[in-house]
Amino acid sequence: MKRTQIYLDETMYKLLEKESELEKKTISEIIRESIDSHLQANIDKLLTKADRVRGLKKDETYDVDEYINSLRRDRKVW
């Protein structure tokens, strides 16, 4: 599990506190469940978009060092 930080306005936080009390869950659990529900509802759309981006240049290979050097021909990178 990864740790992250988010900012919530006062109204949202108070609503989460109430739900936390009613559901006997932590605010973190409620937020994780909400994110999971959102992602599951949109999984097909997300995967379709990812496939389109990944497939743009799938036949090409890149030498990252060469690419960076080509951008900085006037100075030494390494």
C-alpha positions, 0 to 999 in steps of 0.5 A, spaced: 500 500 500 502 507 498 501 512 502 499 519 500 496 526 502 490 529 499 486 536 501 479 536 503 475 542 504 471 543 511 464 540 508 467 534 505 471 532 511 465 533 516 461 529 511 466 523 511 467 524 519 459 523 519 460 517 514 465 514 518 461 514 525 455 511 522 459 506 518 464 504 523 470 505 518 476 510 518 476 516 513 481 512 509 477 506 508 471 510 505 476 514 501 479 508 498 472 504 497 470 510 493 476 511 489 476 503 488 468 504 486 470 509 481 476 506 478 472 499 477 466 503 474 471 506 469 476 500 468 474 499 460 474 506 458 481 507 462 484 501 459 482 503 452 485 509 453 491 506 455 492 501 449 491 507 444 497 511 448 501 505 448 500 502 441 502 509 438 509 507 437 509 500 439 514 498 433 519 503 435 525 502 440 528 508 443 535 509 446 534 514 451 541 516 452 542 518 444 535 522 445 537 526 451 544 527 447 541 529 441 537 534 445 543 537 448 548 536 442 552 543 445 553 540 452 556 534 455 550 530 459 555 525 462 
